Amino acid sequence: MKTVTVIGGGTGSFNVLKGLRLYRDLQIRSIVTMMDSGGDSGRLRDEFGVLPPGDIRRCLIALSEESELMRDLFSFRFGDGPLEDRQFGNLFFIALTKILGSQKEAIEAIGGILKIRGRVIAVTWDDAHIYAELENGALVQGEANIDVPRHDTSVPIRRVYLQPPAQANPEALTAIAESDYVIFAPGNLFTSTIPNLLVEGMPAALQRSAARLIYVVNLMTRPGESDGYSAADHVEQIARYAGRVPDAVLVHEGDVPPDALARYEAEGSYRVPVDRDRLHAQGVKVVHHGAVMSTSSVVRHDPALTASSLLELFDEMEHGRSLALPVRTRAHGRRSRNGF
């Protein structure tokens, strides 16, 4: 039985976990960012002094084997009245935290209620916010302000960091050490993926781990975060903060419907080009192409297709041309803006 740990947050982790949950021969772990500061999670963080529960809730739902009604209940958002725009699952999480005395126990309790397959692990229990320093020296404070930018998005991000610094949850470090595969889920690069790598102890754990490291490459760029980024630019940033180049990447093959592309391009979001030669030059051993995009009107990863492609990639890495040992290359410096 393979042990697989997914690192990320938001919709990207949800889709990967939802697909992997269907494979009974996998032991699944989910390490989740705790730096959200927007929406209902951000309000609860301010009102109750707790870490944001939204990404944790999504991952618990993704791994749930309870009824569709229960999953819908924990996803339910009130549309009017005094609870307008509040998430039932987030409120339930806060109530359990108050009853049980800790967010850790609340996560475990909800996992039992939802009958999840695997474990959901907060990357840290420390209260920290993410900051982005732009190329012009300006600072953007908070995940919500980076994710939905109010600043000039033509100015690239130079670096991101946490303030105050945060220490890794020991359970997250153990999950990485025990994994056969560690998967970076798709998602906003600087607000969903990299925040996990800013937590002290996480990069060292990834560098020590014998697990194969896989990155599920984003389908589209994100305005204000990854403008002009190719697949190799994404990998360069992950390697910069992790201190380790992914052993393999999973990229989408096939077209994106022109009408969907037009809608995204109108908002400044473009398809991520796959520069295979540059990826291999970085040290990525396997570039695996799969039809992983959802057929809905939203350009995002399909859970079943993504999981199936990941299982194919596991097999390719174990029995194909890839080497058994993980890449230990450190990558530093700034990204290229040149695309291909």
C-alpha positions as CSV (number, residue, x, y, z in Angstrom):
1,M,0.0,0.0,0.0
2,K,1.4,3.4,-1.0
3,T,1.3,6.4,1.3
4,V,0.5,9.6,-0.5
5,T,0.6,13.1,1.0
6,V,-1.0,16.0,-0.7
7,I,0.2,19.5,0.1
8,G,-1.8,22.6,-0.8
9,G,-5.1,24.3,0.0
10,G,-8.4,25.4,-1.6
11,T,-10.0,23.9,-4.7
12,G,-6.8,22.3,-6.0
13,S,-6.3,20.0,-2.9
14,F,-10.0,19.3,-2.9
15,N,-10.0,18.0,-6.5
16,V,-6.8,15.9,-6.0
17,L,-8.0,14.4,-2.8
18,K,-11.5,13.7,-4.0
19,G,-10.1,11.6,-6.9
20,L,-7.4,9.8,-4.8
21,R,-10.0,8.8,-2.2
22,L,-11.5,6.3,-4.7
23,Y,-8.3,4.2,-4.7
24,R,-8.5,1.8,-1.8
25,D,-4.8,0.8,-1.9
26,L,-3.6,4.3,-1.0
27,Q,-3.0,5.7,2.4
28,I,-3.9,9.4,2.1
29,R,-2.6,12.4,4.0
30,S,-3.5,16.0,3.4
31,I,-1.3,18.9,4.7
32,V,-3.2,22.1,4.5
33,T,-2.2,25.8,4.5
34,M,-3.5,27.8,7.5
35,M,-2.8,31.3,6.2
36,D,-6.3,32.2,4.6
37,S,-7.5,35.6,5.5
38,G,-10.4,36.2,3.2
39,G,-14.1,35.3,3.0
40,D,-15.9,33.5,5.9
41,S,-12.6,31.9,7.1
42,G,-11.0,35.3,7.4
43,R,-14.0,36.7,9.4
44,L,-13.9,33.7,11.8
45,R,-10.2,34.2,12.2
46,D,-10.8,37.8,13.3
47,E,-13.9,37.2,15.3
48,F,-12.9,34.1,17.3
49,G,-9.1,34.2,17.2
50,V,-8.8,30.8,15.6
51,L,-6.8,29.7,12.6
52,P,-8.9,29.8,9.3
53,P,-10.9,26.6,8.9
54,G,-12.0,26.9,5.2
55,D,-9.2,24.9,3.5
56,I,-9.3,22.2,6.3
57,R,-13.0,21.9,5.8
58,R,-12.7,21.5,2.0
59,C,-10.1,18.7,2.4
60,L,-12.3,16.9,5.0
61,I,-15.2,17.0,2.6
62,A,-13.0,15.7,-0.3
63,L,-12.0,12.7,1.7
64,S,-15.5,12.0,3.1
65,E,-17.3,8.7,2.5
66,E,-20.4,10.0,4.1
67,S,-23.7,10.6,2.2
68,E,-23.9,13.3,-0.4
69,L,-26.3,15.1,1.9
70,M,-23.7,15.3,4.7
71,R,-21.1,16.6,2.3
72,D,-23.5,19.2,1.0
73,L,-24.3,20.2,4.5
74,F,-20.7,20.9,5.4
75,S,-20.4,22.9,2.1
76,F,-23.6,24.9,2.6
77,R,-23.3,28.7,2.5
78,F,-26.2,30.8,3.8
79,G,-27.6,33.1,1.2
80,D,-29.5,35.6,3.3
81,G,-30.4,36.7,6.8
82,P,-28.0,37.3,9.7
83,L,-25.8,34.4,8.6
84,E,-25.5,35.6,5.0
85,D,-22.3,34.3,3.3
86,R,-21.4,32.2,6.3
87,Q,-20.4,28.5,5.8
88,F,-22.2,25.9,7.9
89,G,-19.1,23.7,8.0
90,N,-16.9,26.6,9.3
91,L,-19.4,27.4,12.0
92,F,-19.7,23.8,13.0
93,F,-15.9,23.7,13.2
94,I,-15.8,26.7,15.5
95,A,-18.5,25.2,17.8
96,L,-16.5,21.9,18.1
97,T,-13.3,23.8,18.8
98,K,-15.0,25.6,21.7
99,I,-16.5,22.3,23.0
100,L,-13.4,20.2,22.6
101,G,-10.9,22.9,23.5
102,S,-8.6,22.7,20.4
103,Q,-8.8,22.9,16.6
104,K,-6.8,19.7,16.4
105,E,-9.5,17.8,18.2
106,A,-12.2,19.5,16.2
107,I,-10.5,18.3,12.9
108,E,-10.3,14.7,14.2
109,A,-13.9,14.8,15.4
110,I,-15.2,16.1,12.0
111,G,-13.1,13.5,10.3
112,G,-15.0,10.9,12.3
113,I,-18.4,12.5,11.6
114,L,-17.6,12.6,7.8
115,K,-16.0,9.2,7.8
116,I,-13.0,10.4,5.9
117,R,-10.4,8.1,4.2
118,G,-7.0,9.3,5.4
119,R,-6.0,12.2,7.6
120,V,-6.2,16.0,7.3
121,I,-3.3,17.8,8.9
122,A,-2.8,21.6,9.5
123,V,0.7,22.6,8.4
124,T,1.1,24.7,11.5
125,W,-0.8,25.7,14.7
126,D,0.9,29.1,14.8
127,D,-1.0,32.2,13.8
128,A,0.9,33.8,10.9
129,H,0.0,35.9,7.9
130,I,1.6,35.8,4.5
131,Y,3.3,38.9,3.1
132,A,4.4,39.6,-0.5
133,E,7.2,41.9,-1.4
134,L,6.9,43.2,-4.9
135,E,9.7,44.0,-7.3
136,N,9.3,47.8,-6.5
137,G,9.7,47.2,-2.8
138,A,6.0,47.5,-1.9
139,L,4.5,45.1,0.6
140,V,1.2,43.4,0.4
141,Q,-0.1,42.0,3.7
142,G,-2.5,39.0,4.0
143,E,-3.5,36.1,1.8
144,A,-6.8,37.9,0.7
145,N,-5.0,41.0,-0.5
146,I,-2.5,38.9,-2.6
147,D,-5.2,36.6,-3.9
148,V,-7.6,39.4,-4.9
149,P,-5.1,42.2,-5.6
150,R,-5.8,45.9,-5.1
151,H,-2.2,46.8,-6.0
152,D,-0.7,47.2,-9.5
153,T,-0.6,43.6,-10.8
154,S,2.0,44.5,-13.5
155,V,4.6,44.6,-10.7
156,P,5.8,41.0,-10.1
157,I,6.1,39.4,-6.7
158,R,9.8,39.3,-5.6
159,R,9.3,37.0,-2.6
160,V,6.8,35.9,0.0
161,Y,7.3,35.3,3.7
162,L,5.3,34.7,7.0
163,Q,5.0,37.2,9.8
164,P,5.4,36.2,12.5
165,P,7.4,33.0,11.6
166,A,5.5,29.7,12.1
167,Q,6.7,26.3,13.2
168,A,5.6,23.2,11.4
169,N,3.0,20.9,13.0
170,P,5.1,17.8,14.0
171,E,2.3,15.6,12.4
172,A,3.0,17.3,9.0
173,L,6.7,16.5,9.3
174,T,5.9,12.9,10.2
175,A,3.5,12.5,7.2
176,I,6.2,13.7,4.8
177,A,8.8,11.3,6.3
178,E,6.4,8.3,6.0
179,S,5.3,9.1,2.4
180,D,6.1,7.2,-0.8
181,Y,4.8,10.2,-2.8
182,V,4.3,13.9,-1.9
183,I,2.1,15.8,-4.3
184,F,1.9,19.5,-4.6
185,A,-1.7,20.2,-5.6
186,P,-2.6,22.8,-8.2
187,G,-3.7,26.1,-6.8
188,N,-2.7,29.7,-6.5
189,L,1.1,29.5,-6.4
190,F,1.8,32.2,-3.7
191,T,-1.3,31.8,-1.6
192,S,-2.1,28.1,-1.6
193,T,1.0,26.1,-2.5
194,I,4.1,28.1,-1.3
195,P,2.6,29.2,2.1
196,N,3.1,25.6,3.2
197,L,6.8,25.9,2.3
198,L,7.3,29.1,4.4
199,V,6.6,27.2,7.6
200,E,9.8,26.4,9.4
201,G,10.7,22.7,9.2
202,M,8.8,22.0,6.0
203,P,11.6,22.5,3.5
204,A,14.0,20.4,5.6
205,A,11.5,17.6,5.9
206,L,11.0,17.6,2.1
207,Q,14.8,17.6,1.5
208,R,15.2,14.6,3.9
209,S,12.3,12.6,2.6
210,A,12.9,9.6,0.3
211,A,9.4,10.2,-1.1
212,R,9.1,11.1,-4.8
213,L,7.9,14.7,-5.2
214,I,5.2,15.4,-7.8
215,Y,3.8,18.8,-8.8
216,V,0.3,19.0,-10.5
217,V,0.9,22.0,-12.7
218,N,-1.8,24.7,-12.7
219,L,-3.9,25.0,-15.9
220,M,-4.1,28.8,-15.9
221,T,-1.9,31.7,-14.6
222,R,-3.2,33.9,-11.8
223,P,-3.4,37.7,-12.2
224,G,-1.0,39.4,-9.7
225,E,0.7,36.1,-8.8
226,S,1.9,34.2,-11.8
227,D,1.5,36.5,-14.8
228,G,3.5,35.2,-17.7
229,Y,4.6,32.0,-15.9
230,S,5.3,28.8,-17.7
231,A,5.3,25.4,-16.1
232,A,9.0,25.7,-15.5
233,D,8.5,29.1,-13.8
234,H,6.1,27.4,-11.4
235,V,8.6,24.7,-10.7
236,E,11.4,27.2,-10.2
237,Q,9.4,28.9,-7.4
238,I,8.5,25.7,-5.7
239,A,12.1,24.6,-5.8
240,R,13.2,28.0,-4.5
241,Y,11.1,27.7,-1.3
242,A,11.3,23.9,-0.9
243,G,15.0,23.5,-1.6
244,R,14.2,20.6,-3.8
245,V,13.1,20.2,-7.4
246,P,10.0,18.0,-8.0
247,D,10.9,14.6,-9.5
248,A,7.9,14.8,-11.8
249,V,5.2,17.1,-13.0
250,L,1.7,16.3,-14.3
251,V,0.5,18.6,-17.0
252,H,-2.7,18.8,-19.0
253,E,-2.7,17.5,-22.5
254,G,-5.4,18.5,-25.0
255,D,-7.2,21.7,-25.7
256,V,-9.1,24.1,-23.5
257,P,-12.4,25.2,-25.0
258,P,-11.9,28.6,-26.8
259,D,-14.9,30.2,-25.0
260,A,-13.5,29.2,-21.6
261,L,-10.1,30.6,-22.6
262,A,-11.7,33.8,-23.7
263,R,-13.5,34.3,-20.3
264,Y,-10.3,33.7,-18.4
265,E,-8.2,35.9,-20.7
266,A,-10.7,38.7,-20.2
267,E,-9.7,38.6,-16.5
268,G,-6.0,38.4,-17.2
269,S,-5.6,34.7,-16.7
270,Y,-3.9,32.6,-19.5
271,R,-3.1,28.9,-20.1
272,V,0.2,27.8,-18.5
273,P,2.6,26.8,-21.3
274,V,4.6,23.6,-20.8
275,D,8.3,24.1,-21.6
276,R,9.5,20.5,-21.4
277,D,13.2,21.1,-22.3
278,R,13.5,23.7,-19.5
279,L,11.8,21.4,-17.0
280,H,14.2,18.7,-17.7
281,A,17.1,21.1,-17.5
282,Q,15.9,22.1,-14.0
283,G,16.1,18.4,-12.9
284,V,12.5,17.3,-13.4
285,K,12.8,13.6,-14.5
286,V,9.3,12.9,-15.7
287,V,6.9,15.2,-17.5
288,H,3.7,13.3,-17.6
289,H,0.8,14.4,-19.9
290,G,-2.7,13.5,-19.0
291,A,-6.2,14.7,-19.9
292,V,-6.9,16.1,-16.4
293,M,-9.2,19.1,-17.0
294,S,-12.8,19.1,-16.0
295,T,-15.4,19.2,-18.8
296,S,-17.4,21.8,-17.0
297,S,-17.4,25.5,-17.9
298,V,-14.7,26.2,-15.2
299,V,-11.1,25.5,-16.2
300,R,-10.0,23.3,-13.3
301,H,-8.7,19.8,-12.6
302,D,-11.2,16.9,-12.8
303,P,-10.9,14.7,-9.6
304,A,-11.2,11.3,-11.3
305,L,-9.1,12.2,-14.4
306,T,-6.3,13.7,-12.2
307,A,-6.2,10.8,-9.8
308,S,-6.1,8.3,-12.7
309,S,-3.2,10.2,-14.3
310,L,-1.4,10.3,-11.0
311,L,-1.7,6.5,-10.6
312,E,-0.2,6.2,-14.2
313,L,2.6,8.5,-13.2
314,F,3.3,6.4,-10.0
315,D,3.6,3.4,-12.3
316,E,5.8,5.2,-14.8
317,M,8.2,6.4,-12.0
318,E,8.4,2.9,-10.5
319,H,8.8,0.9,-13.6
320,G,9.7,3.4,-16.4
321,R,12.8,5.4,-17.1
322,S,12.7,7.5,-13.9
323,L,15.4,6.9,-11.3
324,A,14.6,5.6,-7.8
325,L,16.4,8.3,-5.9
326,P,14.7,11.8,-5.5
327,V,16.3,14.9,-6.9
328,R,18.2,16.8,-4.2
329,T,19.0,19.9,-6.3
330,R,18.6,23.2,-4.5
331,A,17.2,26.0,-6.6
332,H,17.7,29.7,-5.7
333,G,17.3,33.0,-7.3
334,R,14.6,34.8,-9.2
335,R,12.3,33.4,-11.8
336,S,12.5,34.0,-15.5
337,R,9.8,36.0,-17.2
338,N,10.6,34.6,-20.6
339,G,8.0,31.9,-20.9
340,F,9.3,29.3,-23.4
